[in-house]
Amino acid sequence: PALRRLSHFLLAHYQKGTRPVRDWRTTTNVAIDLMVYAILSVDEKNQVLTTYIWYRQHWTDEFLKWDPARFDNLTQISLPVESIWVPDILINEFVDVGKSPHVPYVYVSHHGEVQNLKPIQVMTACSLDIYNFPFDVQNCSLTFTSWLHHIRDINLSLWRQPELVKFDRSVFMNQGEWELLYVLSHFQEFSVKSSDSYAEMKFYVVIRRRPLFYTVSLLLPSIFLMVMDIVGFYLPPHSGERVSFKITLLLGYSVFLIIVSDTLPATAVGTPLIGIYFVVCMALLVISLTETILIVRLVHKQDLQPHVPQWVKHLLLERATILLCIRDRKKFSQSRMQSLDTPRQVENNDSTAKLTPYVCEDPRECGAVGGTRSALAFAGRTEGSAALHDVLHETTAIRQLLEKREEFRDVAREWLQVGYVLDVLLFRVYLAAVLAYSITLGTLWSVWRDA
C-alpha cells in the first residue's frame, strides 16, 4: 500500500537525533498557535494558574519530502512522533508536569511541513493580584521557548495573525468562575549576560472573575447587617433595647466573618479590599455600640447627676438644634421652662395660703366663732403648740423632699434633652461616614469591573 511504502521511504534512513536541515546554517522556523479551552483553577495562595489549552506547532523538515506521483498522489501522511525530530519547546512558567493526553502522531505534507497538534493541561506560576477581589482581572503569561537551541538554530513565530488569536473563543467551553477576555501574543529575544539569544513567544491569558456568587454570599449580607445597624438608631436612646440590639448585631457579624473566612482568597502577598471592607464594617459596628452606650449612660436618670453646664446647653440645645434642624427644639425649651417654674408656683401658692386669713360670710357666725376662739385660745395654747410644731416640721420636710425630687426630675429632663440632641448629631455623623465609605467602595469596584 502507498501509506506503507511512503512511511518506509521516509523513515528508512531518517536520523531523528539531529536538526532536519541540509545546511547547518539554515534556521528552523517553528510557528506556534494557542487556543484556550478551559480555566480549571486559580490558586491564589500558591500563585498557580491551571489551564487547558490546544497547542499547535508547525515547522519544515527537509528530510520528509517526497513526490506525490510516486506514491499514488499521496500528499499527507501521519507519522509516529517518536520517529522524527521534534523541537524542544517548553513553557518557562511550568511548575508541574502537564497532565496531557498522549497524541502519538504528527501530520507531514509532501513539502516537508510538519504539524504537531496536542492538548495540554498547563499548571503555571502566575503573579495573581487579588486586591480587587471579587472584581479582579488576572493576566498570566505562557512563554514558549527552546530550552537548548538559540535563535540561530530555532526561531519562533506566530502561526495566525495576532488579532485572530486575541479574540478567539471558539473552543473555550468553561462557564465557571472565570471568564476569558482575550489572549495577547508577543515575540521577543532573550539573552543572559551577553550569551546567545533565544527566541521567546509570549501569550498573555487575560481572565476575569465572575463576581455574582461573591456579591450574593459576601457583600449583600454585610450590607444588610449595616443597614439594620443604621435602623437601630431609631430605637429610644433612654431604653436598654438599643444596646442589646446592637450587641446582637455585632455578634451576628462576627459569626458571619467566621463563616466567610474560608471563601476569601488566602495569600501572604497582600490583603484584598473586601477584607479591609469587612474590618471597617466591624469597626463601624463597634463605634455604633460605643455611641449607644454613651448616650444611654448620659440620659439615664440618676439622683446624683449635676445640672447641665451652660456651655453644653449653649452648644447642644441652641446651636446644635439649629444646625441639625430639629423641629421640636422649642417644645423642649418650653417643657424645660415649665418644669423649672413648677416648684416656684407651688411655693407661691403655699405662701399665699399661709398669709390669707379666714373670711366669714355670716356676722353671727363670726361672732360665735370669735367667742369660742377667745374661750379656747388660752386653754389649747399650751397643748397645741407642741403638736402644731411637729406638724409644721413634717410638712416642711415633705415639701423639701418634693422640691428636691422635682429638681432631680428637672435635671433628668435636661440630660435627656442633651442626650437626644447628641444622639441625633452622632447618628448623622455616623450615617455620613457609612455613606461616604459605601460610595467610595462602590465607585472603585464599578471602575474595576468595567475596566
C-alpha positions in Angstrom: 0.0 0.0 0.0 1.0 3.6 -0.7 1.0 4.6 3.0 3.3 1.7 4.0 5.7 2.3 1.1 5.8 6.1 1.9 6.4 5.5 5.6 9.2 3.1 4.8 10.7 5.5 2.3 10.7 8.4 4.8 11.9 6.6 7.9 14.3 4.1 6.5 17.4 6.3 6.7 15.9 9.1 8.9 18.1 10.4 11.8 15.8 11.9 14.5 18.7 13.0 16.7 19.8 15.9 14.5 18.1 19.0 13.4 16.5 18.3 10.0 18.3 20.8 7.7 20.8 20.0 4.9 22.8 23.2 5.6 23.6 23.6 9.3 23.5 27.4 8.9 19.8 27.2 8.0 17.4 28.3 10.8 14.4 26.1 11.6 11.4 28.3 11.9 8.7 26.9 14.3 5.3 28.6 14.1 3.2 28.4 17.3 -0.5 28.7 17.9 -2.5 28.5 21.1 -6.2 28.3 22.0 -7.6 28.3 25.5 -10.1 25.6 26.1 -10.8 25.9 29.8 -9.7 27.7 33.0 -9.5 24.8 35.5 -8.4 26.5 38.7 -6.8 29.6 40.2 -4.8 29.1 43.4 -4.3 32.5 45.0 -2.3 31.1 47.9 0.3 29.3 45.8 0.1 31.8 42.9 -0.7 29.0 40.4 -2.9 29.0 37.3 -4.2 25.8 35.8 -5.5 26.0 32.2 -6.3 23.5 29.5 -5.1 24.6 26.1 -4.9 23.4 22.5 -1.3 23.8 21.4 -0.1 23.6 17.8 3.4 23.6 16.2 4.4 23.9 12.6 7.9 23.6 11.1 9.6 22.3 7.9 11.6 19.1 7.9 13.9 18.9 4.9 14.2 15.1 5.1 10.5 14.4 5.0 9.8 15.4 1.4 8.5 13.2 -1.5 7.0 13.3 -4.9 3.2 12.5 -4.6 3.2 11.0 -8.1 5.4 8.1 -7.0 3.0 7.3 -4.1 -0.4 7.2 -5.6 -0.8 11.1 -5.3 -0.5 10.9 -1.5 0.2 14.4 -0.2 -0.1 13.9 3.5 0.7 11.2 6.0 0.7 10.7 9.7 3.9 9.5 11.3 4.8 8.5 14.9 6.0 11.4 16.9 8.8 9.3 18.4 10.3 8.5 15.0 11.0 12.1 13.8 12.8 15.2 15.2 10.6 17.4 17.4 11.7 20.8 18.6 12.4 21.1 22.3 10.0 23.9 23.0 8.8 24.2 26.6 6.8 26.6 28.8 9.0 28.6 31.1 6.3 29.0 33.7 5.7 25.3 34.2 5.5 24.3 37.9 4.2 20.8 37.4 4.2 18.1 34.8 1.5 18.7 32.3 -1.3 16.1 32.6 -2.0 15.9 28.9 -3.4 13.0 26.8 -0.7 11.4 24.7 -1.1 12.1 20.9 1.3 9.6 19.2 1.2 11.0 15.6 2.1 14.2 13.7 0.9 15.2 10.2 3.6 15.5 7.4 2.9 17.0 4.0 4.8 16.3 0.8 6.6 19.7 1.1 8.1 18.6 4.4 5.7 20.7 6.6 5.1 19.0 10.0 2.1 19.8 12.1 2.1 18.8 15.7 -1.3 19.3 17.4 -1.8 18.3 21.1 -3.9 19.4 24.1 -2.0 20.3 27.3 -3.1 20.8 30.8 -0.8 23.6 31.9 0.0 24.3 35.5 2.0 27.6 35.5 3.2 30.1 38.0 1.4 33.4 37.8 1.6 36.7 39.8 -2.0 37.0 40.9 -3.3 40.3 42.2 -6.3 39.8 44.5 -6.6 43.3 45.8 -9.7 43.9 43.7 -11.4 40.6 44.7 -14.1 39.7 43.7 -13.9 42.1 40.7 -10.3 41.2 39.9 -8.8 40.7 36.4 -5.7 38.4 36.1 -3.0 38.5 33.4 -1.0 35.3 33.3 1.8 34.7 30.7 2.7 31.4 28.9 6.3 31.7 27.5 7.2 29.2 24.8 10.9 28.9 24.1 13.6 26.4 23.1 15.4 25.2 26.2 18.6 24.4 24.3 18.7 25.9 20.8 19.5 29.6 20.3 17.8 31.8 17.8 20.2 30.9 15.0 19.1 27.3 15.2 15.4 27.6 16.1 13.4 30.7 15.6 9.7 31.1 16.7 6.8 32.9 15.1 3.1 33.1 15.3 1.0 30.7 13.2 -2.0 33.1 12.9 -2.4 36.8 13.0 -2.4 38.4 16.5 -5.9 39.8 16.0 -7.2 36.3 15.3 -5.5 34.9 18.4 -6.6 37.7 20.7 -10.4 37.2 20.4 -10.6 33.6 19.6 -13.1 31.9 21.9 -14.3 29.3 19.5 -13.1 26.4 21.7 -13.5 28.0 25.1 -16.0 25.8 26.9 -15.6 26.7 30.6 -18.6 28.6 32.0 -17.4 28.5 35.6 -16.0 31.2 37.9 -13.6 32.7 35.4 -14.3 34.4 32.1 -11.8 34.6 29.2 -11.3 38.2 28.0 -8.6 37.9 25.4 -5.2 36.3 24.6 -2.3 38.6 23.7 0.8 37.5 21.8 4.3 39.0 21.8 7.6 37.9 20.4 10.9 38.8 22.0 14.6 37.7 22.2 16.0 36.7 25.5 19.7 36.6 26.4 21.6 36.2 29.7 24.9 38.1 30.2 26.0 38.5 26.6 25.3 34.9 25.7 23.5 33.6 22.7 19.9 34.9 22.3 16.9 32.7 22.5 13.6 33.3 20.8 10.5 33.5 23.0 6.9 33.7 22.1 4.7 35.0 25.0 1.0 34.5 25.3 -0.8 36.6 27.9 -4.1 35.0 29.0 -6.3 37.7 30.5 -9.2 36.3 32.6 -11.8 38.0 34.7 -13.7 36.6 37.8 -17.5 36.4 37.7 -18.5 38.3 40.9 -22.1 37.3 41.2 -21.6 34.5 43.7 -19.4 36.5 45.9 -21.7 39.5 45.7 -24.7 37.5 46.9 -22.8 35.5 49.5 -20.4 38.1 50.9 -21.4 41.7 50.1 -25.2 41.6 50.4 -25.3 40.0 53.9 -22.8 42.5 55.2 -24.8 45.4 53.6 -28.0 44.1 55.2 -26.4 44.0 58.7 -25.0 47.5 58.3 -28.5 48.8 57.2 -30.0 47.1 60.3 -27.4 48.9 62.4 -28.4 52.2 61.0 -32.1 51.4 61.5 -31.3 50.6 65.2 -30.6 54.3 65.9 -34.4 54.9 65.7 -34.9 53.0 69.0 -35.3 55.2 72.0 -31.9 56.0 73.4 -33.1 56.1 77.1 -34.1 52.4 76.9 -31.8 49.4 77.1 -33.2 47.8 73.9 -30.8 49.6 71.6 -27.8 48.3 73.4 -28.9 44.7 73.3 -29.9 45.0 69.7 -26.5 46.4 68.6 -24.7 43.7 70.7 -26.7 41.1 68.9 -25.7 42.7 65.5 -22.1 42.7 66.5 -22.2 39.0 67.5 -24.0 38.1 64.3 -21.4 40.0 62.2 -18.6 38.1 64.0 -20.2 34.8 63.2 -20.6 35.9 59.6 -16.9 36.7 59.3 -16.0 33.3 60.7 -18.3 31.6 58.1 -16.9 33.6 55.1 -13.2 33.3 56.1 -12.8 30.2 54.0 -14.3 31.9 51.0 -11.8 34.8 50.9 -8.6 34.1 49.0 -5.7 33.3 51.3 -2.4 34.9 50.3 0.7 36.2 52.0 1.3 38.9 49.3 -1.5 41.3 50.3 -5.0 41.7 51.7 -7.9 42.1 49.3 -10.0 45.2 49.6 -13.1 43.2 50.6 -11.1 42.0 53.7 -10.5 45.7 54.6 -14.1 46.3 54.0 -15.2 43.7 56.5 -12.8 45.0 59.1 -14.0 48.6 58.7 -17.6 47.4 58.9 -16.8 45.6 62.2 -15.1 48.8 63.4 -18.2 50.8 62.5 -20.4 48.4 64.5 -18.1 48.8 67.5 -18.3 52.6 67.2 -22.1 52.4 66.9 -22.3 50.3 70.0 -19.9 52.6 71.9 -22.0 55.6 70.9 -25.2 53.9 72.1 -23.6 53.0 75.5 -22.5 56.6 75.9 -26.0 58.0 75.1 -27.7 55.5 77.4 -25.3 56.4 80.2 -25.9 60.1 79.6 -29.7 60.1 79.6 -30.2 57.5 82.4 -31.8 59.1 85.4 -29.6 59.3 88.5 -30.3 61.2 91.7 -26.7 62.4 91.9 -26.5 64.0 88.5 -25.4 67.6 88.4 -27.0 70.3 86.3 -26.2 70.5 82.7 -23.3 73.0 82.2 -24.1 76.2 80.5 -21.6 75.7 77.6 -23.2 72.3 76.9 -26.7 73.9 76.8 -25.4 76.6 74.5 -23.7 74.2 72.1 -26.2 71.4 72.0 -29.6 72.9 73.0 -29.2 76.1 71.0 -26.5 75.8 68.3 -26.8 72.1 67.5 -30.6 72.2 67.3 -30.4 74.9 64.7 -27.6 73.2 62.8 -29.4 69.8 62.8 -32.8 71.4 62.0 -34.6 69.8 65.0 -38.2 70.9 64.7 -39.2 70.3 68.3 -36.4 72.3 70.0 -39.0 75.0 71.1 -41.1 72.3 72.7 -38.1 71.0 74.6 -37.3 74.5 75.8 -40.9 75.2 76.9 -41.1 71.9 78.7 -37.8 72.7 80.4 -39.0 76.1 81.5 -42.3 74.7 82.7 -40.5 72.1 84.8 -38.3 74.8 86.3 -41.4 77.1 87.1 -43.5 74.3 88.7 -41.7 74.3 92.2 -41.9 78.1 92.3 -45.6 78.1 91.6 -46.2 75.6 94.4 -44.2 77.7 96.8 -46.1 80.9 95.9 -49.4 79.1 96.4 -48.4 77.8 99.8 -47.2 81.1 101.0 -50.4 82.7 99.8 -52.4 80.1 101.7 -50.5 80.9 104.8 -51.0 84.7 104.7 -54.7 84.7 103.7 -57.0 84.9 106.8 -60.3 83.1 107.3 -63.3 85.2 106.0 -66.8 84.6 107.4 -69.8 85.0 105.3 -72.4 85.4 108.3 -71.7 88.0 111.0 -73.3 85.9 113.7 -71.1 83.0 112.7 -68.1 85.3 113.0 -69.2 86.4 116.5 -69.8 82.9 117.7 -66.5 81.8 116.3 -64.7 84.7 117.8 -66.2 84.0 121.3 -65.3 80.4 121.1 -61.8 81.2 119.9 -61.3 83.6 122.8 -62.5 81.0 125.3 -60.5 78.1 123.9 -57.4 80.0 122.9 -55.8 80.1 126.3 -56.8 76.5 127.2 -55.4 74.9 124.0 -52.5 77.2 123.5 -50.2 75.1 125.6 -51.3 71.7 124.4 -51.5 72.6 120.7 -48.2 74.4 120.4 -46.2 71.2 120.5 -48.4 69.3 118.1 -48.5 72.2 115.7 -44.8 72.5 115.8 -44.5 68.8 114.8 -47.0 69.1 112.0 -45.2 72.1 110.6 -41.8 70.3 110.8 -43.2 67.3 109.0 -44.9 69.5 106.4 -41.7 71.4 105.8 -39.7 68.1 105.4 -42.3 66.7 102.9 -42.2 70.0 101.0 -38.4 69.9 100.8 -38.5 66.3 99.6 -41.0 67.1 96.9 -38.9 70.1 95.8 -35.8 68.0 95.7 -37.5 65.3 93.7 -38.8 67.9 91.3 -35.3 69.3 91.0 -33.9 65.8 90.2 -36.6 65.3 87.6 -35.7 68.6 86.0 -32.1 67.7 85.9 -33.0 64.3 84.3 -35.1 66.1 81.7 -32.2 68.4 80.8 -29.8 65.5 80.4 -32.4 63.6 78.4 -32.8 66.6 76.1 -29.0 66.8 75.7 -28.9 63.0 75.1 -31.5 63.3 72.3 -29.7 66.1 70.6 -26.3 64.4 70.9 -27.8 61.2 69.6 -29.1 62.9 66.5 -25.7 64.6 66.0 -23.7 61.4 66.3 -26.2 59.4 64.2 -25.9 61.8 61.3 -22.1 61.8 61.6 -22.1 58.0 61.6 -24.5 57.9 58.6 -22.4 60.3 56.7 -19.3 58.2 57.3 -21.1 55.0 56.3 -22.4 56.6 53.1 -19.0 58.1 52.1 -17.4 54.7 52.7 -20.0 52.9 50.7 -19.9 55.3 47.8 -16.1 55.1 47.7 -16.1 51.3 47.6 -18.9 51.1 45.1 -17.1 53.6 42.8 -13.8 51.6 43.0 -15.5 48.3 42.3 -17.5 49.7 39.4 -14.4 51.1 37.8 -12.5 47.8 38.2 -15.5 45.8 36.9 -15.8 48.0 33.8 -12.1 48.3 33.2 
